Every structure is written in structure tokens, then in C-alpha cells.
Amino acid sequence: MQRGHSRGTPRSRHSVSRTQFSANPISPRTPFRRSPSEDTPVTEDNIRHLPRIGIGEAMRLFGMTARAIRFYEEKGLIEVRRDRMNCRFYDGVARRRLGWIGPLRAAGLSLKDIQDVLDVEEEVRGQTALAKLQARRREMQMELAKVDLALAKLEPATQARATAR
């Protein structure tokens, strides 16, 4: 009696399972590595020469989720191209823009501020980003001052209630 494939289709009597014969001299249980580059993490330094990368590589490179990258595409922060199979790919321009978006979002800049940074020429982009980040710092310092003021008002009242009990 012949055993069927996992999908329920019968296996022909001439088919050979991968465990019976393999062109690969490495045991099927041994992980097969195609190249030493698979061991190295994807970083901007080792993919800079590539003309384009897919969404998986972009996710690993920039530490973003696929949904976040697609969101930035929807909002017009990056322009994504598609290959003939309709798969997204990210060229050098998109990768540079994603490289700016990640740290600026982590610093809490709004999408409008990030768009402003990305819209200027690359030579002055750093200066524009610094100006936006300094403005964000001032906003956060004002918010922190408001929190400190609220704490200063609430601490005496809280201490007075605790001593009254």
C-alpha cells in the first residue's frame, strides 16, 4: 500500500522522497546555507550597492513593520515602485527616505514635519531635521513644565490627606 502526500494526493510509485535521495550531499536534517551572506544581518552598509530591495529586507533594515512602510507609502512620504509581478520594491531614493523617517518618527515628529524634512534638498535635509527636532524638544520641555507644575500643586494636597488619616 502506497502512502499519500500530506495533501491527500497519492504518490506515484516512481516518485522519490527527499529523504530517500537528494542531489544535495548534505543531510536533509542539516540546515543548508546557500551563502555566507545569509549569516550577516541586513544593514545599510551591506545593501547600499543593491539597486532595489523588497519589503522584507526594508523591514529588517529599518526596524519597521510592513504595515508602517505601507502607511508611509499611502501618506506619500515614500514612493514605492512595483516589479512586473506587482511586488513592491524600494530603490535607493526610497531607502534613504525610510532612513530619515525611522529616527524622526521615533523622536515624535509629526508626519507633516517629516514631510517637510523630506521635501527639502538632501544637502540641507540635516539642518531642517535639526530645526524640527529642536522645536519638538521645546514643545516637550513646555509639556514637562506643565506636568511639574501639576505635581507641585498635587503633592502638598496628597501629603495633607495622608497625615490627616
C-alpha positions as CSV (number, residue, x, y, z in Angstrom):
1,M,0.0,0.0,0.0
2,Q,1.4,3.4,-1.0
3,R,1.3,6.3,1.3
4,G,-0.1,9.6,0.0
5,H,1.3,13.1,0.3
6,S,0.3,15.3,3.1
7,R,-2.3,16.9,0.8
8,G,-4.0,13.5,0.3
9,T,-2.9,13.0,-3.3
10,P,-1.4,9.6,-3.9
11,R,2.3,9.4,-4.5
12,S,3.3,7.7,-7.8
13,R,5.4,4.6,-7.4
14,H,8.2,6.3,-9.3
15,S,8.5,9.4,-7.1
16,V,11.4,9.6,-4.7
17,S,11.0,11.4,-1.4
18,R,13.6,13.9,-0.5
19,T,14.8,11.8,2.4
20,Q,15.5,8.8,0.1
21,F,17.6,10.7,-2.5
22,S,18.9,14.2,-2.7
23,A,21.3,15.8,-5.0
24,N,22.5,17.8,-2.0
25,P,25.3,15.8,-0.3
26,I,24.4,17.5,3.0
27,S,21.9,15.5,5.1
28,P,18.3,16.8,4.8
29,R,18.3,17.4,8.6
30,T,21.4,19.6,8.4
31,P,20.5,23.2,7.7
32,F,21.7,24.2,4.2
33,R,23.1,27.6,3.8
34,R,23.3,29.0,0.3
35,S,25.9,31.6,1.0
36,P,27.8,33.1,3.9
37,S,26.0,36.4,3.5
38,E,22.8,34.8,5.0
39,D,24.6,34.8,8.4
40,T,25.2,38.6,8.3
41,P,22.4,40.9,9.2
42,V,21.0,43.3,6.6
43,T,22.3,46.7,7.2
44,E,22.5,49.8,5.0
45,D,26.3,49.3,4.6
46,N,26.0,45.9,3.0
47,I,22.9,46.6,0.8
48,R,23.8,50.1,-0.4
49,H,25.0,48.7,-3.7
50,L,21.8,46.9,-4.4
51,P,19.5,48.6,-6.9
52,R,16.4,47.6,-5.0
53,I,15.1,45.6,-2.1
54,G,11.8,44.0,-1.1
55,I,9.6,44.9,1.8
56,G,11.1,42.1,3.9
57,E,14.6,43.5,3.6
58,A,13.3,47.0,4.2
59,M,11.6,45.8,7.4
60,R,14.8,44.3,8.7
61,L,17.0,47.2,7.6
62,F,14.9,50.0,9.1
63,G,13.2,48.2,12.0
64,M,9.7,48.9,10.8
65,T,6.7,46.7,10.3
66,A,5.3,46.1,6.8
67,R,2.2,48.0,7.8
68,A,4.2,51.0,8.8
69,I,6.1,51.0,5.5
70,R,2.9,50.7,3.5
71,F,1.4,53.5,5.7
72,Y,4.3,55.8,4.8
73,E,3.7,54.9,1.1
74,E,0.0,55.8,1.4
75,K,0.8,59.1,3.0
76,G,3.2,60.0,0.2
77,L,6.4,60.0,2.3
78,I,8.0,57.4,0.1
79,E,7.4,56.4,-3.5
80,V,7.4,52.7,-4.0
81,R,7.8,51.0,-7.3
82,R,6.5,47.7,-8.4
83,D,8.0,45.0,-10.5
84,R,6.3,43.0,-13.2
85,M,4.9,40.6,-10.6
86,N,3.3,43.7,-8.8
87,C,5.6,43.3,-5.8
88,R,6.8,46.4,-4.1
89,F,10.5,47.2,-4.2
90,Y,12.5,50.1,-2.7
91,D,15.2,51.8,-4.7
92,G,18.0,53.9,-3.3
93,V,15.8,57.0,-3.0
94,A,13.1,55.2,-1.1
95,R,15.7,53.6,1.2
96,R,17.2,57.0,2.0
97,R,13.8,58.4,2.8
98,L,13.0,55.5,5.0
99,G,16.3,56.0,6.7
100,W,15.1,59.5,7.7
101,I,11.6,58.5,8.6
102,G,12.5,56.0,11.2
103,P,14.6,58.2,13.6
104,L,12.3,61.2,13.1
105,R,9.2,59.2,14.0
106,A,11.0,57.7,17.0
107,A,11.7,61.3,18.1
108,G,8.0,62.0,17.9
109,L,7.9,64.3,14.9
110,S,4.6,64.5,13.1
111,L,4.1,63.2,9.6
112,K,3.8,66.8,8.3
113,D,7.1,67.7,9.9
114,I,8.7,64.6,8.4
115,Q,7.3,65.5,5.0
116,D,8.8,69.0,5.4
117,V,12.2,67.4,6.1
118,L,12.0,65.1,3.1
119,D,10.8,67.8,0.7
120,V,14.0,69.9,1.0
121,E,17.2,69.1,-0.9
122,E,19.4,66.4,0.6
123,E,22.2,69.0,1.3
124,V,20.0,70.9,3.8
125,R,17.9,68.0,5.0
126,G,20.0,67.5,8.1
127,Q,19.7,71.2,9.0
128,T,15.9,71.1,8.5
129,A,15.7,67.9,10.6
130,L,17.7,69.5,13.4
131,A,15.4,72.6,13.4
132,K,12.3,70.4,13.6
133,L,13.8,68.3,16.4
134,Q,14.8,71.3,18.4
135,A,11.2,72.7,18.0
136,R,10.0,69.3,19.2
137,R,12.3,69.4,22.2
138,R,11.0,72.9,23.2
139,E,7.4,71.5,22.9
140,M,8.3,68.6,25.2
141,Q,10.0,70.9,27.7
142,M,6.9,73.0,27.9
143,E,4.8,69.9,28.4
144,L,7.2,68.7,31.1
145,A,7.0,72.1,32.9
146,K,3.2,71.7,32.9
147,V,3.5,68.2,34.5
148,D,6.0,69.5,37.1
149,L,3.5,72.3,37.9
150,A,0.6,69.9,38.3
151,L,2.8,67.7,40.5
152,A,3.8,70.6,42.7
153,K,0.2,71.5,43.2
154,L,-1.0,68.0,44.0
155,E,1.8,66.8,46.2
156,P,1.0,69.1,49.2
157,A,-2.7,68.2,49.0
158,T,-1.9,64.5,48.8
159,Q,0.5,64.7,51.8
160,A,-2.0,66.6,53.9
161,R,-4.7,63.9,53.3
162,A,-2.2,61.2,54.2
163,T,-1.3,62.9,57.5
164,A,-5.0,63.6,58.4
165,R,-5.8,59.8,58.4
